[in-house]
Amino acid sequence: MSVKFFTANPNALLKEFMEKITQEEKEGSITTWEITSTGSFTHKGQQYAREAFFRADPQPENKTLLFKIVRPEGKNISQRAYGYYHGHLIETFLNHFDKKFVSASASAMPADGDNVQG
């Protein structure tokens, strides 16, 4: 599962996340995440930059926005990076979109669809 946000409109929430990452104006923007050329999301902070990637999977039928974690090519995701990515994604959504979702959950261990080891 990785990270799941429970929301009435998962497509709109994902769109807003992407817009905040790419917006030019600094006020209200998200500066700690980037969108890769493949459409995945990765952290930009020096310590954990590109240590993992999230792929978004909006599920309107379930009213959820699911982020599955994926390892970088040729590397595994460390336990520390796994925890950091999950925690920071939820923190980002709480800071920017707290009125756009009801709750969030993170899996303690990799789940179906996650790719953490080669």
N, C-alpha and C positions, 0 to 999 in steps of 0.2 A: 504494500500500500504506500509506503513512504509518508507523504503528507497529504491530508485530505481536508479541504475546506467545505463546510456545509453552507450552501448559499442558494438563494432563489434563482439566480442567474449566473451560472458558472462561466458562460461565454463572455458576458459583460465584465465579470471580475477579472478574467484573464486578459481581456483587452485593456482594461484600466491599468493592470500591472505592467503590461508591455508599454503602454503610453507613458507611464511615470518613469520607466527606465530610459526611454528614448527622448523624453522632452528636453528641450534646449534650456528653458528657464530653470535655474537652480532651486528656487523656492518650491518646495513640495515634491521635488524629483527624488527618484530612487537612484542613489549613486553607488551602492554596494553590489548591485547585480548587473549582469550584462546578458544580452541575447546573442548566442553564437550564430554563425552562418547557417547552421542546421536547424535553428529555431529552439534550441535548448537554452536553459538558463544556468549560469555559473556565477560563483562569487568572485568579486574583484579584489577583495582584501589581500594584502601581501602574503599573509601566512597560509591561507587556504585557496588562493587563486587557482582555478581550474583543477582542483583536487577531485571534483565530482561535477556532475551535471544533472539537472532536473529536466524531465520531459513532461510537459503539461498535457493532461487528458481531461478536458471538460466533459462532464457527464450530465447533460440537462435532465435526462430521465430519472436520475438519482439525486438531482439537485446538489451535485458535488463537483468540485474542481480538484482533481487528483494530480499530484506531482510524483512521478516515479524517478528514483535515483539511478544514475548510470555512471559507470566508471570511465575514466579517461582511457583512451586506447593504449594498451600495453601496460596498464597499471591497475592495482587494486585500490579500493577506497578504504582508508584506515578507519578504525573505530572513532577516533577523534574527529576526523573530517566528516564522517557520517553524522555524528551528533551535532557538530557545528552547523552543517548545512540544514539539517532539519530544524534546529532551534532558531537559526537566523531567518529562515524563510517564514516561519510563524511569527517571529518578532516583526519582520518587515510588514507583513499583512496586518498585524495588530496596530502598528504605527501609522499605516496609510489607509487601511480599508476596514477599520473596526466596525463601521456601520453597514458593510457590504456582505458580511457573513455572520452566521450564528455561532459557530464553533469550529475548532480545528482539531485534528488528531495527527499524531505521528507514530509510526510503528517503531518499536524498540529494536527489532531485527528486520533484515531484508524480507520483503514479501513478494508475492507473485508479481512479476513485471519489473522488479528491481534487478540491477545488474551491477554487483559490487566486486566480484572476483572473476578473474580470467581462467 
